[in-house]
Amino acid sequence: MGAARNIEASAVNTIDWLSSPGTNIVVPVYQRQYRWDIGGCEQLLADVRAVAEAEPGQTHFIGSVLSTASTDAADTELVLIDGQQRITTLMLLVAALAHTLRDTDPPLAAQLRRVLVRADDPSRTKLRPHRAWAEVFEEVVLDRRSPDDAERASRFDDNYAFFRSRIGVHDAAAVWRGLTRLEHVAIALGAEANAQQTFESLNSTGEPLRDHELIHNYVLMGLTREQQTEIEDDYWLPIERATGEAIAAFWRHYLIMTTGRELAASGHRSVYDAFRQRFPRLDAAALRRHATEWRAFAEIYRRLLDPSLEPDPAVRTHTAGIGTFGRVAFPLAMRAIADHGSGHRTHAELLTTLQSVESLLLRREIVGVPNDRIVARLCRAHSEGESSLIHAVARITPSNERVRVALKFGDVPHPGYVLGRLASRDGDPDVIVDHIAPLAPGDDWTPDGVRLWGDLSDDEQNAYRALAQSLGNVVLLEDELAIDAIDAPYPTKRRLLGSSAIPQTRAVAEIAEWSTAAIAQRTAELTAALVATWPRAATGEIDDDGLTPILDAKPRRGWPHGWEREFSYVEYRGEHWEVYDVRYLFHRIITRLWADDRAAVVRFTERNGGPIFSERAWNGQWDTIDATHHLYMGWDSTYMLRAVQDVLLEAGIAPEVFVKYSYIGAAM
């Protein structure tokens, strides 16, 4: 049996390993932030206390710690590839214990200090986190905080404080006994080991790394320390600052924009996998080139997240609307703004794009059509030119008539923003939305000063309830007026509305009786203004929002009972196919293309090793295409759907194929 050449693993006592003078650890810049929460700390402390009470000789295994020697010849530190979260938390626990005992048990406190500080430099901790947070960590562990730091917030401070609050002098000995019974597997990688592959394998179970953290590691893992520092400072940290907590969404939106394919919002590492597929190799030179683009798009994304940073007033208006109605469209907005900045689109074209997308999002929300899985197709259309994009947007934008019908009795989404735009008061923090007729009128509410709520018939009351959330019954009102207006009888509210500085609000005060007819009339007037403010391109196309482009179709998860009918039908280049699932669709598409465009199927097969074969090379599910060719049908549904998408791209007709999901399929 041969020995491993690039990996050395050994089971060690964790405290002994940390206490060793040679154990000095650095967390590389590509590692994610420290993010254990109190719940994780509580579990660790519970495990320590449990093993402390166990029989002598019993230990507690905390997992594996993966490290490699520094690539800098003058540096003897271990570079921590995996285990940062556990080791950092453990150091905070030890620090809390040491600080608890420094006055009552100096010898044990000194022993604990050997776990925390370097033998060659007692002013530094043995674990040095990413340098962006190293100073904070050292100040916490070495208890060097000054009064000026009293208000500082960090996860290090929070978790250290938790341990300090849970460890007292009376149980310090038991906690120390538990700590000395912790063990882990120390894995040291040789110079030729694949650190990223090993890292990914170790993180394939348990709490997974998030996609943007995997991207961070992937980008920096193979670089020298100097290159890592350069990329981190010049590119990654600016991207983090620009996107903040939305960094995961930024990478997902960036990849949807550049690939023209939908990606799951979470799970299955879809964003990371798409990133690796798009950037299979990233040497330092290529990385600088790509990272320059990433940073530029991150700056655009920052303005989408906070439209007040957008210097162009017209662009700012539309991006504020897109951010309000649905960040799902950020990929297209990013591309449009970037293309304008590079001179590939005129300012007028940019505004047309942003306005049409804004209208699309609002109108679809009004009529109750979901906005997920629509932006990738629009990014693809945008790459084909302005006219293609206008056509694609109009095709899935609900018509004026559908909007009117939906608003007649339905509520308008984002009423404050919509009314604000119609009144040119969008973004005004001093106005609120008020319902003219209350949502739940009291017995003393009156629409005319004569009849009270209790005097109205059941039919009249039900009519008011049906219209209470409608566009005609909501109004913008200044804060100081709204205090007295809330749920007030209409004659009282009418006087307050007449005092408003907003013309659309004052106009309501001219109506003597707030009847259901008045509500319906105002709804019609505001709806006309709404469809004019958020127009639909006049292309003559129907709004076929029920059809999903084949490139945006997604595989269903498994085959439970009741999913026999995934699609209602398939539209293939204008033909209506009664095709109900991916398996049948796969067979129908391949056999049709074999007749119509055999060369495309052959190219796809040669590149992918199937699904067409010249012989039945193994047992399984086959279908004979002709005398010398066979189609293997034993693939899983994920492969089949991907093959359908890719072979249609190969044939150049993917934009002409759509699926209509059944209710269950669409819901899933």
C-alpha positions as CSV (number, residue, x, y, z in Angstrom):
1,M,0.0,0.0,0.0
2,G,1.5,3.3,-1.1
3,A,1.7,6.3,1.3
4,A,0.1,9.6,0.6
5,R,2.6,12.0,-0.9
6,N,1.0,15.4,-0.5
7,I,-1.2,15.0,2.6
8,E,-0.1,14.3,6.1
9,A,-2.8,13.7,8.7
10,S,-2.6,12.9,12.4
11,A,-4.9,12.9,15.4
12,V,-3.8,15.4,18.0
13,N,-4.9,16.9,21.3
14,T,-6.2,20.3,20.3
15,I,-4.9,22.2,23.3
16,D,-1.4,20.6,23.1
17,W,-1.3,21.4,19.3
18,L,-2.3,25.1,19.9
19,S,0.1,25.4,22.9
20,S,3.1,24.2,20.8
21,P,5.6,27.0,20.2
22,G,5.6,26.0,16.5
23,T,1.9,26.4,16.0
24,N,1.5,29.9,14.7
25,I,-1.5,30.2,12.3
26,V,-2.5,32.8,9.8
27,V,-5.9,33.0,8.1
28,P,-5.3,33.8,4.4
29,V,-7.0,36.8,2.8
30,Y,-9.3,34.6,0.6
31,Q,-11.0,33.1,3.7
32,R,-14.6,34.2,4.6
33,Q,-15.3,36.4,7.6
34,Y,-15.6,34.9,11.0
35,R,-19.4,34.4,11.4
36,W,-20.1,31.9,14.2
37,D,-23.1,33.1,16.2
38,I,-24.0,32.7,19.8
39,G,-25.8,29.4,19.1
40,G,-22.6,27.9,17.8
41,C,-20.7,29.1,20.8
42,E,-23.3,27.7,23.2
43,Q,-23.0,24.3,21.6
44,L,-19.2,24.3,21.8
45,L,-19.3,25.2,25.5
46,A,-21.9,22.6,26.1
47,D,-19.7,20.0,24.4
48,V,-16.7,21.1,26.5
49,R,-18.7,20.8,29.7
50,A,-20.1,17.4,28.7
51,V,-16.7,15.8,28.0
52,A,-15.4,17.4,31.2
53,E,-18.0,15.3,33.1
54,A,-17.3,12.1,31.1
55,E,-15.2,9.2,32.3
56,P,-11.5,9.7,32.4
57,G,-9.9,8.9,29.0
58,Q,-12.9,10.1,27.0
59,T,-12.4,12.8,24.4
60,H,-14.4,15.0,22.1
61,F,-13.6,15.2,18.4
62,I,-14.0,18.7,16.9
63,G,-13.3,17.8,13.3
64,S,-10.4,18.4,11.0
65,V,-8.1,21.4,10.7
66,L,-6.5,21.8,7.2
67,S,-3.3,23.8,6.8
68,T,-0.4,24.2,4.6
69,A,3.0,25.7,5.0
70,S,3.4,29.4,3.9
71,T,4.7,29.9,0.4
72,D,7.0,32.7,1.7
73,A,10.4,31.2,2.5
74,A,11.0,33.5,5.4
75,D,7.6,32.7,7.0
76,T,7.1,29.7,9.4
77,E,3.4,30.2,9.9
78,L,0.8,27.7,9.0
79,V,-1.8,28.9,6.5
80,L,-5.2,27.8,7.7
81,I,-7.2,26.4,4.8
82,D,-10.1,25.0,6.7
83,G,-11.1,25.2,10.4
84,Q,-11.0,28.9,10.9
85,Q,-14.5,29.1,12.5
86,R,-13.8,26.4,15.1
87,I,-10.3,27.5,16.0
88,T,-11.2,31.1,16.3
89,T,-14.2,30.3,18.5
90,L,-12.0,28.0,20.6
91,M,-9.4,30.8,21.1
92,L,-12.1,33.2,22.2
93,L,-13.3,30.6,24.8
94,V,-9.8,30.1,26.0
95,A,-9.3,33.8,26.2
96,A,-12.4,34.2,28.3
97,L,-11.3,31.4,30.6
98,A,-7.8,32.9,31.0
99,H,-9.1,36.3,31.8
100,T,-11.6,34.9,34.3
101,L,-8.7,33.1,36.1
102,R,-5.9,35.7,35.9
103,D,-6.5,37.0,39.4
104,T,-7.6,33.8,41.2
105,D,-5.4,31.2,39.5
106,P,-2.3,32.8,37.9
107,P,-0.5,29.5,37.1
108,L,-3.5,28.2,35.1
109,A,-4.0,31.6,33.5
110,A,-0.4,31.5,32.4
111,Q,-0.9,28.0,31.0
112,L,-3.9,29.2,29.0
113,R,-1.9,32.2,27.8
114,R,0.5,29.8,26.1
115,V,-2.5,28.7,24.0
116,L,-3.2,32.2,23.0
117,V,0.1,34.1,22.4
118,R,3.2,33.4,20.3
119,A,6.3,32.2,22.1
120,D,8.5,34.4,20.0
121,D,6.3,37.5,20.5
122,P,3.9,37.6,23.4
123,S,2.3,40.8,22.0
124,R,0.8,38.8,19.2
125,T,-1.8,36.0,19.1
126,K,-1.0,32.6,17.8
127,L,-3.9,32.8,15.5
128,R,-3.8,35.8,13.1
129,P,-7.1,36.3,11.3
130,H,-7.5,38.0,7.9
131,R,-5.7,41.3,8.4
132,A,-8.9,43.3,8.0
133,W,-10.0,41.9,11.4
134,A,-6.7,40.9,13.0
135,E,-6.4,44.0,15.1
136,V,-9.9,43.6,16.6
137,F,-9.3,39.9,17.3
138,E,-6.0,40.6,19.0
139,E,-7.5,43.3,21.1
140,V,-10.3,41.0,22.3
141,V,-8.0,38.0,23.0
142,L,-5.3,40.0,24.6
143,D,-7.8,42.2,26.5
144,R,-6.2,45.4,25.1
145,R,-9.4,47.3,24.6
146,S,-9.4,51.0,25.4
147,P,-12.3,53.0,26.7
148,D,-12.7,54.4,23.1
149,D,-13.6,50.9,21.9
150,A,-16.7,50.7,24.2
151,E,-19.2,51.0,21.4
152,R,-17.3,48.7,18.9
153,A,-19.4,45.9,17.5
154,S,-17.9,42.7,16.2
155,R,-18.6,39.0,16.2
156,F,-15.4,38.5,18.2
157,D,-16.6,40.8,20.9
158,D,-20.1,39.2,21.0
159,N,-18.8,35.7,21.3
160,Y,-16.1,36.5,23.8
161,A,-18.7,38.3,25.9
162,F,-20.9,35.2,25.8
163,F,-18.1,33.0,27.0
164,R,-17.2,35.4,29.8
165,S,-20.8,35.5,30.9
166,R,-21.1,31.7,31.0
167,I,-17.8,30.9,32.7
168,G,-17.2,31.6,36.4
169,V,-14.4,31.0,38.7
170,H,-16.4,28.2,40.3
171,D,-16.5,26.1,37.1
172,A,-13.3,27.2,35.5
173,A,-11.5,24.0,36.4
174,A,-14.2,21.9,34.8
175,V,-14.1,24.0,31.6
176,W,-10.4,23.6,31.5
177,R,-10.6,19.9,32.0
178,G,-13.1,19.7,29.0
179,L,-10.8,21.8,26.8
180,T,-7.9,19.4,27.4
181,R,-10.0,16.5,26.2
182,L,-10.7,18.1,22.8
183,E,-9.1,16.4,19.8
184,H,-8.9,17.0,16.1
185,V,-7.3,15.7,12.9
186,A,-4.5,18.0,11.8
187,I,-4.2,17.7,8.0
188,A,-1.0,19.3,6.5
189,L,-0.9,19.7,2.8
190,G,2.3,19.3,0.8
191,A,3.4,21.8,-1.9
192,E,1.8,19.8,-4.7
193,A,-1.5,19.2,-3.1
194,N,-4.7,20.8,-4.6
195,A,-5.7,23.0,-1.7
196,Q,-9.0,24.1,-3.3
197,Q,-10.2,20.6,-4.1
198,T,-9.3,19.4,-0.6
199,F,-11.0,22.5,0.8
200,E,-14.2,21.8,-1.2
201,S,-14.3,18.2,-0.2
202,L,-14.1,19.0,3.5
203,N,-16.9,21.5,3.1
204,S,-19.2,19.2,1.1
205,T,-21.1,18.3,4.3
206,G,-22.3,20.3,7.4
207,E,-23.0,24.0,7.1
208,P,-22.0,24.9,3.5
209,L,-20.0,27.9,2.5
210,R,-22.0,30.4,0.8
211,D,-21.5,30.9,-3.0
212,H,-19.7,34.3,-2.7
213,E,-17.4,32.8,-0.1
214,L,-16.5,29.9,-2.4
215,I,-15.9,32.4,-5.2
216,H,-13.6,34.4,-2.9
217,N,-11.6,31.3,-2.1
218,Y,-11.5,30.2,-5.7
219,V,-10.3,33.6,-6.9
220,L,-7.4,33.8,-4.5
221,M,-6.5,30.3,-3.5
222,G,-3.7,29.7,-6.1
223,L,-1.9,33.0,-5.8
224,T,1.1,34.0,-3.8
225,R,0.6,35.9,-0.6
226,E,1.7,39.1,-2.4
227,Q,-0.8,38.6,-5.2
228,Q,-3.6,37.7,-2.8
229,T,-3.0,40.9,-1.0
230,E,-3.0,42.9,-4.2
231,I,-6.2,41.4,-5.5
232,E,-7.9,41.7,-2.1
233,D,-7.0,45.3,-1.7
234,D,-7.5,46.5,-5.2
235,Y,-10.5,44.5,-6.2
236,W,-12.3,42.3,-3.7
237,L,-12.5,44.7,-0.8
238,P,-13.9,47.5,-3.1
239,I,-16.5,45.0,-4.4
240,E,-17.4,44.1,-0.8
241,R,-17.7,47.8,0.1
242,A,-19.9,48.5,-2.9
243,T,-22.3,45.6,-2.4
244,G,-22.3,45.2,1.4
245,E,-24.7,42.6,2.6
246,A,-26.0,42.1,-1.0
247,I,-22.7,40.7,-2.2
248,A,-24.2,37.2,-2.7
249,A,-27.0,38.8,-4.8
250,F,-24.5,40.8,-6.8
251,W,-22.6,37.7,-7.9
252,R,-25.8,35.9,-8.8
253,H,-27.0,38.9,-10.8
254,Y,-23.6,39.4,-12.5
255,L,-23.6,35.8,-13.7
256,I,-27.2,35.9,-14.9
257,M,-26.3,39.1,-16.8
258,T,-23.2,37.6,-18.4
259,T,-24.5,34.1,-19.1
260,G,-28.1,34.8,-20.0
261,R,-29.2,31.8,-17.9
262,E,-31.3,31.8,-14.7
263,L,-29.6,30.7,-11.5
264,A,-31.2,29.5,-8.3
265,A,-31.2,32.1,-5.5
266,S,-29.8,29.6,-2.9
267,G,-28.7,26.1,-2.6
268,H,-26.8,23.6,-4.8
269,R,-23.9,26.1,-5.2
270,S,-25.4,27.2,-8.5
271,V,-23.8,30.6,-8.5
272,Y,-20.3,29.2,-7.6
273,D,-20.6,26.5,-10.2
274,A,-21.6,29.0,-12.8
275,F,-18.7,31.2,-11.8
276,R,-16.2,28.4,-12.2
277,Q,-17.6,27.4,-15.5
278,R,-17.3,31.0,-16.8
279,F,-13.8,31.4,-15.4
280,P,-12.2,28.0,-15.5
281,R,-8.7,29.4,-15.1
282,L,-7.6,32.6,-13.4
283,D,-3.9,33.3,-13.4
284,A,-2.8,36.6,-12.0
285,A,-3.0,38.5,-15.3
286,A,-6.4,37.2,-16.3
287,L,-7.7,37.8,-12.7
288,R,-6.7,41.5,-12.8
289,R,-8.5,41.9,-16.1
290,H,-11.7,40.2,-15.0
291,A,-11.6,41.8,-11.6
292,T,-11.5,45.2,-13.1
293,E,-14.8,44.4,-14.7
294,W,-16.2,42.9,-11.6
295,R,-15.3,46.1,-9.6
296,A,-16.9,48.3,-12.2
297,F,-20.1,46.4,-12.2
298,A,-20.1,46.4,-8.3
299,E,-20.0,50.2,-8.5
300,I,-23.1,50.2,-10.8
301,Y,-24.7,47.7,-8.4
302,R,-24.0,50.1,-5.5
303,R,-26.1,52.8,-7.3
304,L,-28.9,50.4,-8.0
305,L,-29.0,49.5,-4.3
306,D,-28.9,53.2,-3.3
307,P,-30.4,55.2,-6.2
308,S,-29.6,58.5,-4.4
309,L,-26.0,57.9,-5.5
310,E,-26.9,58.0,-9.1
311,P,-25.9,61.4,-10.6
312,D,-28.3,61.3,-13.6
313,P,-31.8,62.4,-12.4
314,A,-33.7,60.5,-15.1
315,V,-31.7,57.3,-14.6
316,R,-32.2,57.7,-10.8
317,T,-35.9,57.9,-11.2
318,H,-36.1,54.6,-13.1
319,T,-33.6,52.7,-11.0
320,A,-35.5,53.7,-7.9
321,G,-38.6,52.2,-9.4
322,I,-36.8,49.0,-10.4
323,G,-35.4,48.7,-6.9
324,T,-38.9,49.2,-5.5
325,F,-40.7,46.9,-7.8
326,G,-38.2,44.1,-8.0
327,R,-34.4,43.7,-7.7
328,V,-34.8,40.7,-9.9
329,A,-34.2,43.0,-12.8
330,F,-30.9,44.3,-11.6
331,P,-28.9,42.1,-14.1
332,L,-30.5,43.9,-17.0
333,A,-30.2,47.3,-15.4
334,M,-26.5,46.7,-14.7
335,R,-25.9,45.8,-18.3
336,A,-27.9,48.7,-19.7
337,I,-26.1,51.2,-17.5
338,A,-22.7,49.7,-18.3
339,D,-23.4,49.7,-22.1
340,H,-24.4,53.4,-21.9
341,G,-21.2,54.2,-20.0
342,S,-19.1,52.4,-22.6
343,G,-20.8,54.2,-25.5
344,H,-22.7,51.1,-26.8
345,R,-26.1,52.5,-26.0
346,T,-27.4,56.1,-26.2
347,H,-28.8,57.9,-23.2
348,A,-32.3,57.7,-24.8
349,E,-31.9,54.0,-25.3
350,L,-30.8,53.6,-21.7
351,L,-33.9,55.5,-20.4
352,T,-36.2,53.5,-22.7
353,T,-34.8,50.2,-21.4
354,L,-35.0,51.2,-17.7
355,Q,-38.6,52.6,-18.1
356,S,-39.8,49.5,-20.0
357,V,-38.3,47.2,-17.3
358,E,-39.9,49.3,-14.6
359,S,-43.2,49.1,-16.3
360,L,-42.8,45.3,-16.8
361,L,-42.2,44.7,-13.1
362,L,-45.0,46.9,-11.8
363,R,-47.6,45.7,-14.3
364,R,-46.8,42.0,-13.7
365,E,-47.1,42.5,-9.9
366,I,-50.4,44.3,-10.3
367,V,-52.0,41.4,-12.3
368,G,-50.4,38.8,-10.0
369,V,-47.9,37.3,-12.4
370,P,-44.6,36.3,-10.7
371,N,-41.4,38.2,-11.8
372,D,-39.0,35.3,-11.1
373,R,-37.3,33.6,-14.1
374,I,-37.8,36.5,-16.5
375,V,-34.6,38.5,-16.5
376,A,-32.2,36.0,-18.1
377,R,-34.3,36.0,-21.3
378,L,-34.2,39.8,-21.3
379,C,-30.5,39.8,-20.9
380,R,-30.2,37.5,-23.9
381,A,-32.5,39.8,-25.9
382,H,-30.5,42.9,-24.8
383,S,-27.4,41.3,-26.3
384,E,-29.1,41.1,-29.7
385,G,-30.0,44.8,-29.8
386,E,-32.4,47.4,-28.6
387,S,-35.3,46.3,-30.9
388,S,-35.0,42.7,-29.7
389,L,-35.1,43.8,-26.1
390,I,-38.2,46.0,-26.6
391,H,-39.9,43.1,-28.3
392,A,-39.0,40.7,-25.5
393,V,-40.1,43.0,-22.8
394,A,-43.4,43.9,-24.5
395,R,-44.2,40.2,-25.0
396,I,-44.3,39.6,-21.3
397,T,-45.7,42.9,-20.1
398,P,-49.4,42.8,-19.2
399,S,-51.7,45.0,-21.3
400,N,-53.5,48.2,-20.2
401,E,-56.8,46.3,-20.1
402,R,-55.4,43.6,-17.8
403,V,-54.0,46.3,-15.5
404,R,-57.4,48.1,-15.4
405,V,-59.2,44.9,-14.6
406,A,-56.8,44.0,-11.8
407,L,-56.9,47.5,-10.2
408,K,-60.7,47.8,-10.3
409,F,-61.0,45.8,-7.1
410,G,-57.4,44.8,-6.3
411,D,-54.9,46.7,-4.3
412,V,-52.0,48.5,-5.9
413,P,-48.5,47.3,-4.9
414,H,-46.2,49.8,-3.3
415,P,-48.9,52.4,-3.0
416,G,-46.7,55.1,-1.4
417,Y,-44.2,54.9,-4.2
418,V,-46.8,54.7,-7.0
419,L,-48.8,57.6,-5.7
420,G,-45.6,59.5,-5.0
421,R,-44.5,59.2,-8.6
422,L,-47.9,60.2,-9.9
423,A,-47.8,63.3,-7.7
424,S,-44.1,64.0,-8.2
425,R,-43.5,63.4,-4.5
426,D,-41.6,60.1,-4.7
427,G,-39.1,59.7,-2.0
428,D,-40.7,62.3,0.2
429,P,-40.2,61.1,3.8
430,D,-42.9,63.5,5.2
431,V,-45.9,61.9,3.5
432,I,-47.8,58.6,4.2
433,V,-50.5,56.6,2.5
434,D,-53.9,57.0,4.1
435,H,-57.2,55.1,3.3
436,I,-60.0,57.6,2.7
437,A,-62.6,55.1,3.7
438,P,-61.2,53.1,6.6
439,L,-60.3,49.4,6.1
440,A,-62.5,48.6,9.1
441,P,-64.9,51.5,9.6
442,G,-66.3,52.2,13.1
443,D,-69.9,52.7,13.9
444,D,-69.5,56.5,13.7
445,W,-67.8,56.6,10.3
446,T,-69.9,58.4,7.7
447,P,-69.3,58.9,3.9
448,D,-71.4,62.0,3.7
449,G,-72.1,63.5,7.2
450,V,-75.6,62.2,7.1
451,R,-75.7,58.4,7.2
452,L,-73.6,56.5,9.7
453,W,-71.8,53.2,8.9
454,G,-74.5,51.2,10.7
455,D,-77.2,52.9,8.5
456,L,-75.7,51.4,5.4
457,S,-77.1,48.2,4.0
458,D,-75.1,45.0,4.0
459,D,-74.6,45.3,0.3
460,E,-73.2,48.8,0.7
461,Q,-70.9,47.8,3.5
462,N,-69.6,44.9,1.5
463,A,-69.0,47.2,-1.5
464,Y,-66.9,49.5,0.7
465,R,-64.9,46.6,2.0
466,A,-64.2,45.3,-1.5
467,L,-62.9,48.7,-2.6
468,A,-61.1,49.7,0.6
469,Q,-57.7,48.6,-0.7
470,S,-58.2,49.8,-4.3
471,L,-56.2,52.6,-5.9
472,G,-59.0,55.1,-5.7
473,N,-59.3,54.8,-2.0
474,V,-55.7,55.6,-1.1
475,V,-54.2,59.0,-0.9
476,L,-50.9,60.7,0.0
477,L,-51.1,62.9,3.1
478,E,-48.5,64.9,5.0
479,D,-47.6,63.5,8.4
480,E,-49.0,66.4,10.4
481,L,-52.4,66.0,8.7
482,A,-52.5,62.2,8.8
483,I,-52.5,62.2,12.6
484,D,-56.0,63.5,12.7
485,A,-57.1,61.9,9.4
486,I,-56.7,58.2,10.3
487,D,-60.1,56.5,10.4
488,A,-61.8,59.9,10.6
489,P,-65.4,60.3,9.1
490,Y,-65.2,61.6,5.6
491,P,-66.4,65.1,6.3
492,T,-63.6,65.5,8.8
493,K,-61.1,63.9,6.5
494,R,-62.3,66.1,3.6
495,R,-61.3,69.3,5.4
496,L,-57.8,67.8,6.2
497,L,-57.4,66.7,2.6
498,G,-58.2,70.2,1.4
499,S,-55.4,71.5,3.5
500,S,-52.8,69.3,1.8
501,A,-50.1,70.8,-0.4
502,I,-50.4,67.9,-2.8
503,P,-52.7,68.7,-5.7
504,Q,-54.0,65.2,-6.2
505,T,-54.9,65.0,-2.5
506,R,-56.7,68.4,-2.6
507,A,-58.7,67.2,-5.6
508,V,-60.4,64.6,-3.4
509,A,-61.7,67.3,-1.1
510,E,-63.8,68.6,-3.9
511,I,-65.9,65.4,-3.8
512,A,-68.9,66.0,-1.5
513,E,-69.7,62.3,-0.7
514,W,-67.2,59.5,-0.6
515,S,-69.3,56.9,-2.2
516,T,-68.3,53.6,-3.7
517,A,-69.0,55.3,-7.1
518,A,-66.5,58.0,-6.2
519,I,-63.9,55.4,-5.3
520,A,-64.5,53.6,-8.6
521,Q,-64.2,56.9,-10.6
522,R,-61.0,57.9,-8.9
523,T,-59.6,54.4,-9.5
524,A,-60.2,54.7,-13.2
525,E,-58.6,58.2,-13.3
526,L,-55.5,57.1,-11.4
527,T,-55.2,53.9,-13.4
528,A,-55.1,56.0,-16.6
529,A,-52.3,58.0,-15.1
530,L,-50.5,54.8,-14.0
531,V,-50.5,53.1,-17.4
532,A,-49.3,56.4,-19.0
533,T,-46.5,56.7,-16.4
534,W,-45.5,53.1,-16.8
535,P,-46.4,52.4,-20.4
536,R,-46.2,49.2,-22.4
537,A,-44.4,49.2,-25.8
538,A,-46.9,49.2,-28.7
539,T,-45.4,46.2,-30.5
540,G,-48.7,44.4,-31.3
541,E,-47.6,41.3,-29.4
542,I,-49.8,39.6,-26.9
543,D,-48.5,39.4,-23.3
544,D,-47.7,35.7,-23.2
545,D,-46.4,35.7,-19.6
546,G,-47.6,32.1,-19.2
547,L,-44.9,30.7,-21.5
548,T,-41.4,30.1,-20.2
549,P,-38.5,30.1,-22.7
550,I,-36.9,26.7,-22.8
551,L,-33.6,28.2,-21.7
552,D,-35.2,29.3,-18.5
553,A,-37.0,26.0,-17.7
554,K,-35.8,24.2,-14.6
555,P,-35.7,20.5,-13.6
556,R,-38.2,19.4,-11.0
557,R,-36.9,17.8,-7.8
558,G,-37.6,14.1,-8.0
559,W,-40.6,12.2,-9.3
560,P,-43.3,12.1,-6.6
561,H,-46.8,11.0,-7.3
562,G,-48.9,13.8,-8.9
563,W,-46.1,15.1,-11.1
564,E,-46.9,13.1,-14.2
565,R,-48.0,16.3,-15.9
566,E,-45.2,18.8,-15.6
567,F,-46.1,20.9,-18.7
568,S,-49.5,21.8,-20.0
569,Y,-47.9,22.0,-23.5
570,V,-44.8,23.0,-25.4
571,E,-44.6,25.7,-28.1
572,Y,-42.1,24.6,-30.7
573,R,-41.5,27.3,-33.4
574,G,-45.2,28.1,-33.5
575,E,-46.3,24.4,-33.3
576,H,-48.4,23.3,-30.3
577,W,-47.1,20.1,-28.8
578,E,-48.9,18.0,-26.3
579,V,-45.8,17.2,-24.3
580,Y,-46.2,16.8,-20.6
581,D,-42.8,16.0,-19.1
582,V,-39.0,16.4,-19.6
583,R,-38.5,12.9,-20.7
584,Y,-41.0,13.1,-23.5
585,L,-39.7,16.6,-24.4
586,F,-36.2,15.2,-24.7
587,H,-37.2,12.4,-27.0
588,R,-39.4,14.8,-29.2
589,I,-36.7,17.5,-29.5
590,I,-33.9,15.1,-30.4
591,T,-35.8,13.1,-32.9
592,R,-37.3,16.3,-34.5
593,L,-33.8,17.8,-34.9
594,W,-32.4,14.6,-36.2
595,A,-34.8,15.0,-39.0
596,D,-34.6,18.8,-39.4
597,D,-30.9,19.6,-38.5
598,R,-29.0,16.4,-38.1
599,A,-25.6,18.2,-38.2
600,A,-26.5,20.2,-35.1
601,V,-27.3,16.9,-33.2
602,V,-24.1,15.3,-34.4
603,R,-22.0,18.2,-33.3
604,F,-23.7,18.2,-29.9
605,T,-23.3,14.4,-29.6
606,E,-19.6,14.5,-30.5
607,R,-18.9,17.3,-28.0
608,N,-20.9,15.7,-25.2
609,G,-20.5,12.0,-25.8
610,G,-24.2,11.4,-26.5
611,P,-27.1,11.1,-26.4
612,I,-27.0,9.5,-30.0
613,F,-24.9,6.3,-30.4
614,S,-24.2,4.1,-33.3
615,E,-24.9,1.0,-31.3
616,R,-26.5,0.0,-28.0
617,A,-23.3,-0.1,-26.1
618,W,-24.8,-1.1,-22.8
619,N,-28.1,-2.4,-21.3
620,G,-30.7,0.2,-20.6
621,Q,-33.4,2.3,-22.1
622,W,-32.9,2.8,-25.8
623,D,-34.9,4.1,-28.7
624,T,-33.9,3.4,-32.3
625,I,-33.6,6.5,-34.4
626,D,-32.7,4.8,-37.7
627,A,-31.0,1.7,-38.9
628,T,-27.6,2.8,-37.5
629,H,-28.3,5.2,-34.7
630,H,-29.9,4.9,-31.3
631,L,-31.0,7.4,-28.6
632,Y,-30.3,6.5,-25.0
633,M,-33.2,7.3,-22.8
634,G,-31.8,6.4,-19.4
635,W,-30.6,9.8,-18.4
636,D,-32.0,11.6,-15.3
637,S,-34.4,14.6,-15.8
638,T,-31.7,17.2,-15.0
639,Y,-29.4,15.9,-17.8
640,M,-32.3,15.6,-20.2
641,L,-33.4,19.2,-19.7
642,R,-29.9,20.5,-20.0
643,A,-29.4,18.5,-23.2
644,V,-32.6,19.8,-24.7
645,Q,-31.5,23.4,-23.9
646,D,-28.0,22.9,-25.3
647,V,-28.9,21.1,-28.5
648,L,-31.5,23.8,-29.3
649,L,-28.8,26.4,-28.8
650,E,-26.6,24.3,-31.1
651,A,-29.3,24.4,-33.7
652,G,-29.8,28.1,-33.2
653,I,-33.6,27.9,-32.5
654,A,-33.7,28.0,-28.6
655,P,-35.5,31.4,-28.6
656,E,-38.4,29.9,-30.6
657,V,-39.2,27.1,-28.0
658,F,-41.3,27.7,-24.9
659,V,-42.9,25.5,-22.2
660,K,-46.2,26.1,-20.5
661,Y,-45.9,24.8,-16.9
662,S,-48.8,23.0,-15.3
663,Y,-49.9,24.4,-11.9
664,I,-47.7,22.0,-10.0
665,G,-44.7,22.4,-12.2
666,A,-44.9,26.1,-12.1
667,A,-45.3,26.1,-8.3
668,M,-42.2,23.9,-7.9
